[in-house]
């Protein structure tokens, strides 16, 4: 049987509207449906944007665009295994392909694979597409898949998904178009895991990634880490009629206001991950629109459990009691968020624990806990940066709450450039920004397992690790759900990560740019926008 991830990313109204689009409903009918569904008809409505796009002209081929992300550095890479920033993901999505990918509904679709099948969720057969070639003319086949997947197991590579890939005990070629994967333990999520950006397929034997030689929709013409990339259309792409663009340039504008101004001036046609404060600037501007999606992205306050003051009993609980989640949602995030409960599985996920309530804002409790920890009155630094979405605003809200109880926090605002390499995971108290992941297992494996590569608070629990493995291999959905609910409670109560809200991602785009859709892997259409958008003349 082919294992697929259940659809759970769109609601009944969303499906109703899409069905209406398919049958040829008029714009007036669509707007009426949206109003009856209680959907806000603002420029930021993701459904309205999708409905409007669906009624637009058919895709147009040709043209060049410039688009801007929000974070970049000299460590930018075209090696999918090492990708860590959104700029890396965008380029990898343009130059390479995955075996599978997630569509806008969270459904698994085949890409370089024709089928990913298993009878027991432990031994899998991957049937590959034929007739696919790399940019350099080499034919794609099983050797490339084996090489690409095994790279994640090589510690010298430094793969960001090594902890996830380690479950693949056997990766071997059956024939030119078939690969067998045997897992250490059953994992029904393997088709979804293979859709992660890091599992892009590279050519067998690749050591130089500076050219981005993949099977993807675009060919790398220029790549300057920390500066820009220029990509041109792959004339031999295996997906018919794609991409629509002739070329695109991608770079980062770290300052949010500068990114908005570049969009308003027409210098770029897409500005990614805009600060909610920018919504007012964009309202009423006929030349731009916004795509708003909530799929599990969050900015968290990380307190390392192994460093002072996080190692002091009571301090982290004090911080969790001092977080005014409603103020962060309404003020820092301008209402474009859902209140969180200090664990990474968002309400968009079918395994989200609805019984785990957000911790109440209780400054008196926080004060008592800080006193117990022996830190009340001490000036404690919190590192924030525009690199982590809205973290500066969040830090100021925490600082104001601390001032009211005699707890003076020192908010240290540092530049975006170098933040992820110099402060994230390192500073005793700092902010992170986590992109959506399609399964709890991926979130826990990357962020909370004892050996997780991005263990932001250095949380370590043998019980948690055992439960993660148990849930991963369970084909009993009720049992799996029960385990994931317990794990969410453990993270919320024991880890040093504070997740006040799940943020709605806002991408700003020119009204001429069409085809952008939501995606559970994040903004910019799960970072794969370049292959699917077109420029209206």
N, C-alpha and C positions, 0 to 999 in steps of 0.2 A: 504494500500500500504506500501511497505517497502521503507523507505527513505534512499538514498545512496548519498555519497559525489561524485560529478563529478570527472572524471579523469582529472588531469591537471598537473601532476608532470613529465611527459615525453613528449618529442617532437615527431614529425613525424619520424625523422631519428631513434630515439630510438625504436619506434614501428616497423619500417622496419627491423631493425637489429634483434629484438627479433623474428619477424616472420620468418626471415631467419634461425635463430637458430632452431626454431621448425621444419622447413622443412629439416634440416640436412645440412645446408650450410657448406662448408669447411672453415678452418681457413683463407686460402688465399682469399676466397670470402668475408669473414667478414672484413678482413683488407682493402680490396678494397672499401667496403661500407663505412667504417669509414673514409678513405681518401677523398672519394667523398663527404662525409657529412661535411668535414672541421673540423673533430675532431682531436685534437692533439694526435699523437700516442706515448705519453710519458708513463712512468711507472705509472703516476698518473691519467691516463684516466679512469674514472669510467666505461665508456662503454667498453673499451678494457678489463678491469678487468672482467666485467660481461661476455663478449663474450668468453674470455679465460676460465673462470670458466665453462661456459656452455658446452664447448668442452672437459672439463676434464672428468676423469672417473666418473662413478656413485658414489653417496655417499658411504663412507666406515664407517662402525660401529666400535666403539672401540676407545681406546686411552684417554690420559689425556693431557690437555693443561693448561698453565699458561698465563694469560692475565692481562694487566695493564691499569687502567684508570689514570687520572691526578689529581684527587682531592679526599681527604678522611679526615675524622676526627673522634674523639671519639663519635661524635653525629651521626655516621652512624646508619641507622635503617633498619629493615626489615618490618616495618609498612608502607604499601603503602600510607596511608593517609598522612604520615609525610615525605615522601621521598622528598629530595631536591637536592641531588648531583647525578651526573651520576653513581657513584658507587652504590647508592641506587637503581637507576632505573635498572641497570644491574641485581642486585640480585633479585629485585622484579619480573622482567621479567622471571627469571629462576625458581622462586619458586611458582609464582602465575599465574593466567590467568585473562584476561578481558572478558567482555561480547562480545565485538567486538574488532577488531584491524585493523590498516591501513596497506595495502600491499605496495609494493615499488612504485606503481603508485598513491598512495593516495586514493585508493578505499577502501571502508568499506567492511570487511569480517567478518563473524561470527566466534566466538571462543567458549565461554561457552554458548552463545545464539545460538539458531537455527534460530531465526528471531526477529527483532526489528521493529514493525509496528505501523503506525498511519494513521488515515484519516484526521486529522486536525492539526498535529504537536504539539498538546497540550496533548492529552491523548494517551499514548503509551502502547502497550502490548509486553512484552518480553517473548518469548518462549524459554525455556532452554533445553540444551542437557540432555539426560538421560544416565545413566551408568557411570557417572564421579565420582571419589572418591578423597578425600583429602589424603595427605601423611599418615595420621594416620588411614586411613581406613574408615573414615566417608563418607557417601554418600553426594554428592552435590545436592542442591535443592533450592527452592525459599526462604527458611528461611535464607540461607547464603547470597543471593543477597540483601534481605531486610535489614539484619543486616549490611552488608558492605556499602550499600549506605546511610543508616541512620547515620552511624558513622560520615560522613562528615558534618552533620547538628548539631552535638553535639559540642558545643564550647570547652568543656573540652578536647576533642580529639586533637584539634589543627590542623585540616586538612588543608593542603596547598590549597585545592580546595573548601573550605567552601563557598567562594563567588560565585562559579559556581554551586555548589550543592544546594544552597539555592532556586534555581528556582524549585526544585522538591518538590512540596507541599504535594503530596500523593505518598507514596511508600508502596505498600501492596501486600501481597500474595493472588493470586487468587486460585491456587492449587499448588501442589508440583512442577510443571514444568512451572508455569506461574506467572509473576509479572506484576502488573499494576503501571505505573508511570504517575502522572498527574502534569503538569507544571503550574506554576503561570501564565505564558503567553506562547503562542506558540513558539517553538524553533525547527526549522528544522534541527539543528545541533546535536540533542541529540545522534544519533548513533555514530557520530564522537567524541563527548565529552566522551562517555563511553569507547572509545579506549585510553584515556589518562592513563599514568602509575599509577596515583593515584587511579583510579577506579578499581584496581585489586580486585578480590573477595577473601575474607577471610572466615573462618568457623564461623558460628553463635556462638556468645558468646565468641570469642577469646579475651583474655586480655594479654596473653604472646606471643609476636611476635618474641622472640629470636630464635625460631626454624624454622620460616618461613613455617609454616604448610599451604600449599596451594594445588592446583590441578596441579601445574606446572610440567615442563619437568624434573626438578631436585629437589632432596631432600637435605636440608641443613645438612651437616655433621659437619661443623665448622663455627662459625661466631664470629670474634673478631673485634669489632668496631674500626676503625682507623688502623687496622692491615691487616686482610685478611678474606676471606671466602673460604670454600671448599664445593663443591656441587657434589653429585653423581646422576647418572641416575635413574629416576623414572621408575621402571619396569612395573608399572601399568598405564602409561600415556595414555590418551584417544586418542591421535593422533598416528595413526599407523606408525611404523618404526622411530619415533622420541623420544628423541634426538639421534643423531649419536654418540656423545661422551659418554664415560663411566663416566667421571668426569672432572671438571675444577676448577682451583684456580683463584681467582680474588682479586686484591689489587690495590693500587695506588702507582705510582712513580711520585711525584709532579714535580721533576726537568725534564724538557724536554730532555736535553742532556742525562741524565741517562736513561730515557725511550727509547731513540733511541739506546743507547749503549746496553741496555738489549735486544732489538730486534735484533740488528746486531750480538750479541754474541750467540743468540739462547736461552737465559734464559727465554724469553717470546715469544709467537707466535703472539701476537697482542698488539700493543701499541697505545692507543687511542689518538685522537686529538693532533697530532704532530704540532709543530710550523712550519709555512711555511719555516723558515730558514733551517729546517732539510732536505728539499727536495734534496738539492745538496749532502748531505751525503748518501742518499739512492739511488741516480741515479747510475746505473751501477752495483748495488749489486744483483747478481743473486739469492741470498737466500731470498730476501725480495721484496715486491711490495707495492703499495699504493692504497687505495680506496679514491677517491676524490668526494665529493658530496656537492652541494650548495642547501640548503633547508630552509634557513632563520635563521641560527644561526648568532648571532652578539655579539660583545663586544661594550658596550656603555659607554660613559662618563656621569655620573649622577651628576647633580648639584641640591641640595635640594632647593626648592623654599621657604622653611620656615626657612632657616638658612643663616647666613652671609657667603659669599657674594652673594649667589644666590637670596636673597630677595631684593637686590638693583636693581632698575630699570636700564635696559640696560646691566647688566653684562652678563646674559645668551645669549642675542643676540650678544654681543661682542665675547663670546666664540664660538658661532656657526659660526661667520664670521672668526674666527681665525683657524678653523679646515681645514687643507689642505688635503682634502679627497683623491685626486690623489696620494699625497705622502704617505698616509697611505696605500692605495691599493697597490701601486707599491713597497714601501720600507718595511713597517712593515709586510704586508701580502704577499709579493713576487708575487703579481699579482693574488693570489688565492682568489679573492673576487669580488663582484659587488658593485659599489659605492652606498651608501645609502643616504637617505634624511630625517633622524631624525624621522622616524616612523617605527614601527615594522613589517609591512606587506610587505614581500619581493616580488620581481618580480616573484618568483615561485608560488605565490598565485594568483588565478583568480580575487581576489578583489583588487589587487595592483593598486594604482592610478598612471598611467603613466604620468599624466600631472603635478605631483608634482616634480619639479626639485630640485636636490641637491643645497643647498646654496653655493654660490661661495666663494672661498677663497679670502678674502679682508682684509688684515692686517690694512690698513688705516682706514677702517670702524670700525674694532675691536678696534683700538686705541681710536677713537673718542667716542665709546660707553663706553669703560673702563673709560675714562676721565669723561664722563657724570655720571657714577656710582660712581665716587669718589674713584676709586681703582687703577688708573694707577700708577705704580711704587711700589705698595705694593707687598710684597712677599706672595703669596697665595699657600697653600699646595694642591697637587693633590696626592691622595693615589692610588697606583698601585700595582699589584702583579701578579706573574706567574699563580696564580689561575684563573685569568680572561685572557683568551687567547689573547696574543699579546698586553696586556694593557701597559706593560712597554715600549715597542717600540712606541706605540701610544703616551704615555705620553712624551717621549723624543722629538717626533716631535712637539707636542704642546709647550713644553718648549723652543725649538729652535725658533719657530715662535714668542713666547712671548718675547724672548730676543731681537729680531730685532725691537720691538716697545717699548721697555722699560717696559715690563710687566714680572717681574721675578717670574716664577712659581717654587715652591719647590716640586719636584717629590719625594715622600716618598715611597720607595719600601719596602713592608712588606712581611713577609713569607706567603706561601700558606696555611700552617697549621693555621686554625682559621680565615682565611680571611673572609669567608662567615658569620661567627657568630659575628665577632668583628668590621668589617669595612663596609661590604656591607649593604646598606640601612641606615647606620648610619653616616658615615663621610660626611661633607658638600660637598666635591667633591671627587668622587671615581669612579671606574669602576665596571661594572657588565658584566656578560656573560650569555646570554639568549639562551636556547635551542629552536629549532623550535617548533612551535605549529601549528596544522592543520587548524585553522580557525581564522579570525580576532576577533570574539567574545571572544575566549579563551584568546588571547593576551591582548585584552582590559580589560577583566574581571580580569585577574591576575596582570596587570601592570599599568593600567591607570584609572580605575574606582575610584571614591572617596574612596571607601572602599576596594580597591584592596590590597591583602596581601603583594604583592611585588611592591608597588607603589614607584619606585626608586627615583623619584624627588618630591614626595608628591604633585603631580598634582591633582587638584580638580576642577571639573566643573559640575554644575548641568545640563547644556545643553548637555554636553558630555554623562553624565549618562542616560539622557532621550533618546538620539539618539541610545545609545547602546541597550537599551531595545526595541526600535522601530525596529531596524534592525534585532534583534534576532528573532522576531516573524513574520517578513514579509516573505510571500511566493512569493512576486513579486520580481523577480531577478533584474530587472532594478532599482526598488526603493531601494532595499537592497544595490546594488552596489553604487548608488548615495550617500546613507548615509555613507557607509564605506569610500568613497573617501573624503567626508567632514570631517569625524572623523580623517582620516590620516593627513589632512591639519591642523586640530586643534592641534594634538599632535606635529607635526613638528614645528608649530609656537608658541605654548603656553607652552608646557611641558619643563622640564629641562633635558631631556634625549637627548644626542647627539649620533646618530647612523651613523657613517661615512661610514660603509660598511657592506654588508652581506657576512659573511665569508664562504669560502669553507672548509668543514671539511675534514681533512686528517687523516685517520687511517692507520698506518703501520702494515703490517702483513707478516708473514712467507710465502714463496711461497708454503709451504706444507698445509697451511690452506685454505680450499675451502668453497664455499657456501655463502660468505659474499655478501650482496646486499645493494644498497642504500635504504633509508627509509625516508619519510617526517618527522618523529619524531626525526631525528638526526643521528649522527654517530653510529658506532658499530651496524648497522642495526636497528636503532631506539632503541638501547640498548638491543635488544633481540637476539643478535648474537648466544648465547650459544646453543639455541635450534636448530639452522639451519646449523651450520658449521660442517665440518668434517676434519679430519686430514689424509692427503694423506700419504701413507707409502712410 
